[in-house]
Amino acid sequence: MKNVINAITTLILTSIMLLGCAQTTPEFTPSVPTSTLKPLPTNTELPPSESPTEAPVCPAINPEVEFFPPEDDGETGDTILSYINDGGDPHEINFFFDQYRLKTLDLISADLNDDGLNEIIVAGTLPPEFNSTNEGAIYIFGCKNKSYELKVKFNIDRISNANIIRTEKLLNEQPHQVIIHYQLLAGWGAYYIAVGLLNGEWRVIFRDSEFFPKIVVFDEEGDGNKEIAIHSITTATQGPQREMISTFKWDGKSYTLVSNQLMPGTTRVEYLDDAQSSLDQGDISMAIAYYDRAAHDEALHDFLSREEWSSNRTELSRNYQISFALFRLAILWFSTGDEETGKSVLYDLTEQFPKNVPGYEFAEAAKIFHEQTARGASPPQACSRVTVFFTEKFPDLNIHIGNWGTSVTDYNQLVELCPFL
């Protein structure tokens, strides 16, 4: 019996051990949404980071760098370029040349291409103390790669000095330009020149030469493209010096002359010139107005002809210029058919200049013109008769009329004195 119990006990224990050996530990798997799973790139190497673009830098100014001037005009550009690249202060160049009696070289620093960095603009020629050849130039140096380089050079021949006036934004869609005044080597002529970028190209934007000019810049139409006016005088030699205003306008490609106006004259000769210009344009009405002013305005000054000056007959200019103005005025009124006004002027002429008084030649000529037209002659036919009269009686009349200088009307022959030939 005991053996049976032991066998049963052994069987139970064996069953329990077999059941324990059949149990295993469960496996843990995290829950991850399939949408968040992404394949790794085949190339896991990170791209190199891009370094920021280095801002342009100009040479730093070193106050210890000394300026040594060029020996001749041909070395000017290279000398200045080397100096500023070594750290020289551009303003020291101006200070250096200020010491000379005649400053012929000028320099400024200004941004001409809107890149935030100043260009260095040099204009002119070396002073006479350097045995200058007077062959001037405009240099524009621009900053790039931490140094200056020559952007452009414009040669300017035969100048005595230069003055950089200022920079100005002349054109609406372009950067600033630099305006420079040059004095010519010989004579009294001078000119203004404007240089700058035009659609990315360095160009001379404006240039004009006059006698003793002054520049006026303004925007007449408000479109951002500025007009340029040059105030000057008509001559610097023998002849009335009259102020003239020449106005230039931008036409999309260049500055072109759009008007050339003379300011009111101060001498009778200038009004005689205006009257002749009006006749040349077919404007008899304006010619009458100018001759009337020349004949009657006591504030006008006399201007001697060359022969009156050289022969010391200075007292004759007033008589001949007034009588000539009245002569022209009378025959113009007659030519328009206004007999009454023409006769009134003729009476005035004969009263002021009776026979043997200098200027009476024109009173006699006006009478002949009136007599001819009263008989039915045309103005050209009447003028032909007047010319015969001058030729036979007063062949030297051009000494007093028409030889006043280079800037006004010249009457070199007697046939030119009567206006309808």
C-alpha positions in Angstrom: 0.0 0.0 0.0 2.9 2.3 1.0 4.5 1.6 -2.4 1.3 2.7 -4.2 1.1 5.9 -2.3 4.7 6.7 -3.1 4.1 6.0 -6.8 1.2 8.3 -6.9 3.1 11.0 -5.1 6.0 10.7 -7.6 3.6 10.9 -10.5 1.9 14.1 -9.2 5.3 15.8 -8.6 6.5 14.8 -12.1 3.4 16.3 -13.7 3.8 19.6 -11.8 7.5 19.9 -13.0 6.5 19.2 -16.6 3.8 21.9 -16.6 6.4 24.5 -15.1 8.9 23.8 -17.8 6.3 24.4 -20.7 5.7 28.2 -19.6 7.8 31.0 -21.4 8.4 34.8 -20.8 6.1 37.1 -23.2 7.9 39.5 -25.7 7.3 43.5 -25.5 6.7 45.3 -28.8 6.2 49.3 -28.7 3.3 50.7 -30.6 4.5 53.1 -33.3 2.2 54.7 -35.9 3.3 53.5 -39.3 2.9 57.0 -40.7 5.8 58.3 -38.7 8.3 55.8 -40.0 10.6 57.1 -42.6 13.5 55.4 -44.3 17.0 56.7 -43.6 18.7 58.5 -46.4 21.2 56.4 -48.3 23.9 59.2 -47.7 23.8 60.1 -44.1 26.7 62.7 -44.5 25.5 66.3 -43.7 26.2 68.9 -46.4 28.8 71.6 -45.5 27.4 74.8 -44.3 27.6 77.8 -46.7 29.8 80.7 -45.5 28.1 84.2 -45.7 29.2 86.4 -48.6 32.0 88.7 -47.5 31.1 92.4 -47.7 33.4 94.5 -49.9 36.0 96.4 -47.9 38.1 99.3 -48.9 41.6 99.9 -47.7 41.7 101.3 -44.2 43.2 104.7 -43.9 46.7 104.8 -42.4 47.6 108.3 -41.3 51.3 107.5 -41.5 51.2 107.0 -45.3 52.7 110.1 -47.0 51.7 111.3 -50.4 54.4 111.8 -52.9 53.2 113.6 -56.1 53.8 112.3 -59.6 56.6 113.6 -61.7 54.5 114.2 -64.8 50.8 114.0 -66.0 51.3 110.5 -67.3 52.0 109.1 -63.8 49.1 110.9 -62.1 46.6 107.9 -62.1 49.1 105.3 -61.1 50.6 107.4 -58.3 47.2 108.2 -56.7 46.0 104.6 -57.1 49.1 103.3 -55.3 48.8 105.8 -52.6 45.2 105.1 -51.7 45.7 101.3 -51.9 48.6 101.7 -49.3 46.1 103.3 -47.0 46.7 107.0 -47.9 43.9 109.5 -47.1 42.5 110.8 -50.4 41.7 114.2 -48.8 45.5 114.6 -48.2 45.9 114.8 -52.0 43.7 117.9 -52.1 45.5 119.4 -49.1 48.8 118.8 -51.0 47.8 120.7 -54.2 46.1 123.5 -52.3 49.5 125.0 -51.5 50.1 125.9 -55.2 49.2 129.2 -56.6 47.0 127.6 -59.3 45.2 124.5 -58.2 44.8 122.4 -61.3 43.9 119.0 -59.8 40.8 118.3 -57.8 39.5 115.2 -56.0 36.4 114.0 -54.2 35.0 110.8 -52.8 31.4 109.9 -53.6 29.2 106.8 -54.4 28.6 106.9 -58.1 27.2 103.4 -58.6 24.9 103.0 -55.5 26.9 100.1 -54.1 27.3 101.7 -50.7 31.1 102.3 -51.3 32.6 105.6 -52.4 34.4 105.9 -55.7 37.4 108.3 -55.8 37.1 110.8 -58.6 40.2 112.8 -59.7 40.0 115.5 -62.3 42.5 117.9 -63.9 46.2 118.2 -64.6 49.3 118.8 -62.6 50.2 122.4 -61.6 52.7 124.4 -63.7 55.4 123.8 -61.1 55.5 120.2 -62.2 56.1 121.1 -65.8 52.7 120.0 -66.7 51.8 119.2 -70.3 48.2 120.4 -69.6 46.9 117.1 -70.8 44.2 116.6 -68.3 42.1 113.6 -67.4 39.2 112.3 -65.3 40.0 109.2 -63.2 37.4 107.1 -61.4 38.7 104.6 -58.9 36.3 102.0 -57.5 36.8 99.6 -54.5 36.8 95.9 -55.2 38.5 92.9 -53.4 39.8 95.1 -50.6 41.6 97.5 -53.0 40.9 100.2 -55.5 41.1 99.8 -59.2 40.8 102.1 -62.2 37.2 102.0 -63.4 37.5 104.5 -66.2 39.7 107.3 -67.5 38.6 110.2 -69.8 41.2 112.3 -71.4 40.7 116.1 -71.5 43.0 118.0 -73.8 44.6 121.3 -73.3 43.1 122.5 -70.0 44.5 124.9 -67.4 42.6 123.8 -64.3 39.7 121.7 -63.1 37.1 122.1 -60.3 34.8 119.3 -59.3 31.6 121.1 -58.5 29.5 118.3 -56.9 27.7 115.0 -57.5 24.1 115.2 -58.7 21.4 112.7 -59.6 20.6 114.0 -63.1 18.6 111.1 -64.4 15.7 109.3 -62.6 16.7 105.7 -63.1 20.5 106.1 -62.9 23.0 106.7 -60.1 24.6 110.0 -59.3 26.9 111.8 -61.7 29.9 114.0 -61.0 29.9 117.5 -62.5 33.2 119.1 -63.3 34.2 122.5 -64.6 37.2 122.9 -66.8 39.0 126.1 -67.9 40.6 125.8 -71.3 44.3 126.5 -71.7 44.0 129.2 -74.3 41.4 132.0 -74.4 38.4 132.5 -72.2 36.4 129.4 -73.0 35.4 126.8 -70.4 33.1 123.9 -70.2 31.0 121.7 -67.9 31.1 118.0 -68.1 29.0 115.4 -66.2 30.3 111.8 -65.9 28.7 108.7 -64.5 27.1 105.3 -65.0 24.5 105.0 -67.7 22.9 101.6 -67.8 26.0 100.1 -66.3 28.5 101.8 -68.6 30.7 104.7 -67.6 30.0 107.6 -69.9 30.2 111.4 -70.4 26.5 112.3 -69.8 26.8 116.0 -70.6 29.3 118.4 -72.1 29.1 122.0 -73.2 31.7 124.7 -73.8 30.9 128.5 -73.5 32.5 131.8 -72.4 32.6 132.1 -68.6 29.8 129.6 -68.1 27.7 128.9 -64.9 25.6 125.8 -64.6 22.0 125.6 -63.3 20.3 122.2 -62.8 16.6 121.9 -62.3 13.7 119.4 -62.9 11.3 121.4 -65.0 8.8 118.6 -65.7 9.0 116.8 -62.4 9.9 113.5 -64.0 13.2 113.0 -62.3 15.2 113.7 -65.4 16.8 117.1 -64.8 17.3 119.9 -67.3 20.6 121.7 -67.5 21.0 125.4 -68.2 24.3 127.0 -69.0 24.5 130.8 -68.4 27.3 132.4 -70.4 28.2 135.4 -72.5 28.1 135.6 -76.2 31.7 136.7 -76.7 34.8 137.3 -74.7 36.5 139.4 -77.4 35.5 142.5 -79.3 31.7 142.9 -79.4 28.9 143.4 -76.8 29.1 140.8 -74.1 25.5 139.6 -73.7 24.2 137.0 -71.4 23.0 133.9 -73.0 21.1 130.9 -71.5 21.4 127.6 -73.3 19.0 124.9 -72.0 19.6 121.1 -72.5 17.1 118.3 -72.0 17.5 114.6 -71.7 16.0 112.8 -74.7 16.5 109.3 -73.5 20.0 108.9 -75.0 21.8 112.2 -74.4 21.4 115.8 -73.4 20.4 117.9 -76.4 20.1 121.7 -76.8 16.4 122.7 -76.8 16.6 126.5 -76.4 19.2 129.3 -76.7 17.9 132.5 -75.3 19.6 135.9 -75.2 18.9 138.1 -72.2 17.7 141.7 -72.9 20.6 143.8 -74.3 22.1 146.9 -72.7 23.4 148.4 -76.0 21.8 149.7 -79.1 23.8 147.3 -81.1 22.3 144.3 -79.3 18.8 145.5 -80.2 19.8 146.1 -83.8 21.0 142.5 -83.7 17.7 141.2 -82.3 15.8 143.2 -84.9 17.9 141.6 -87.7 17.3 138.1 -86.3 13.6 138.8 -86.3 13.7 139.9 -89.9 15.6 136.7 -90.8 12.8 134.7 -89.3 10.2 136.7 -91.2 8.8 138.4 -88.0 8.4 142.1 -89.1 6.4 142.9 -86.0 9.1 142.0 -83.6 11.7 143.7 -85.8 9.7 146.9 -85.6 9.6 146.6 -81.8 13.3 146.1 -81.5 14.2 149.0 -83.9 11.8 151.3 -82.0 13.6 150.4 -78.7 17.0 150.9 -80.3 16.0 154.4 -81.6 14.3 155.7 -78.5 15.6 154.1 -75.3 18.0 156.6 -73.7 19.3 154.0 -71.2 21.0 152.0 -73.9 24.7 152.3 -74.2 26.7 153.1 -77.3 29.1 150.5 -78.7 31.8 151.6 -81.0 32.5 149.9 -84.4 36.1 148.7 -84.9 36.9 151.5 -87.3 35.4 154.2 -85.0 37.6 152.8 -82.2 40.8 152.6 -84.3 40.3 156.0 -85.9 39.3 157.7 -82.6 35.9 158.8 -84.0 34.2 157.7 -80.8 31.6 160.5 -80.8 29.9 159.1 -84.0 28.6 155.8 -82.9 25.4 157.1 -81.2 24.3 159.2 -84.2 24.8 156.4 -86.7 23.2 153.7 -84.6 20.1 155.8 -83.8 19.7 157.0 -87.4 20.1 153.5 -88.8 17.4 152.2 -86.3 15.0 155.0 -87.4 15.8 154.3 -91.1 14.9 150.6 -90.7 11.8 151.4 -88.6 10.5 153.9 -91.2 10.8 151.6 -94.2 9.4 148.6 -92.3 6.2 150.7 -91.6 6.1 151.8 -95.2 6.4 148.1 -96.3 3.4 147.1 -94.2 1.2 149.8 -95.8 1.1 152.1 -92.8 1.9 155.4 -94.5 1.0 157.5 -91.5 3.3 155.8 -89.0 6.0 155.6 -91.6 5.8 159.3 -92.3 5.9 160.0 -88.6 9.1 158.1 -88.1 10.6 159.7 -91.3 9.8 163.1 -89.9 11.5 162.2 -86.6 14.6 161.0 -88.5 15.0 164.1 -90.7 14.5 166.4 -87.7 17.2 164.7 -85.6 19.6 164.3 -88.5 19.4 167.3 -90.9 21.9 167.6 -93.7 25.6 167.5 -92.8 24.9 166.1 -89.4 26.4 162.6 -89.0 23.6 160.1 -89.6 21.7 162.2 -92.1 22.7 159.6 -94.8 20.0 157.4 -93.5 17.4 160.2 -93.5 18.1 160.8 -97.2 17.9 157.0 -97.9 14.5 156.7 -96.1 13.1 159.5 -98.3 14.3 157.7 -101.4 12.6 154.5 -100.2 9.3 156.2 -99.5 9.4 158.0 -102.9 10.0 154.8 -104.7 7.2 152.8 -103.0 4.8 155.8 -103.4 5.4 155.4 -107.2 4.5 151.8 -107.0 7.9 150.2 -106.6 8.1 147.0 -104.5 10.2 147.0 -101.3 13.1 145.1 -103.1 13.0 147.6 -106.0 13.1 150.6 -103.6 16.0 149.0 -101.7 17.9 148.7 -104.9 17.6 152.4 -105.5 18.7 153.1 -101.9 21.8 150.9 -102.4 22.8 152.9 -105.5 22.5 156.1 -103.5 24.8 154.7 -100.7 27.3 153.4 -103.3 27.5 156.7 -105.1 27.4 159.1 -102.2 28.6 157.3 -99.0 30.8 154.3 -100.0 32.3 154.2 -96.5 29.1 153.9 -94.5 29.9 150.4 -93.3 32.6 151.9 -91.2 29.9 152.9 -88.7 27.3 150.2 -89.3 27.8 146.5 -89.1 31.4 146.0 -87.9 30.7 145.7 -84.1 32.4 142.4 -83.3 32.0 138.7 -83.4 28.7 138.2 -81.5 26.3 140.5 -83.4 25.1 141.1 -86.9 27.7 142.0 -89.4 27.0 144.3 -92.4 30.0 144.1 -94.5 28.6 145.5 -97.7 26.3 148.5 -98.5 23.7 146.2 -100.2 23.0 144.7 -96.7 21.9 148.0 -95.2 18.5 148.0 -96.8 16.5 145.0 -95.5 14.7 143.8 -98.6 17.6 142.7 -100.7 
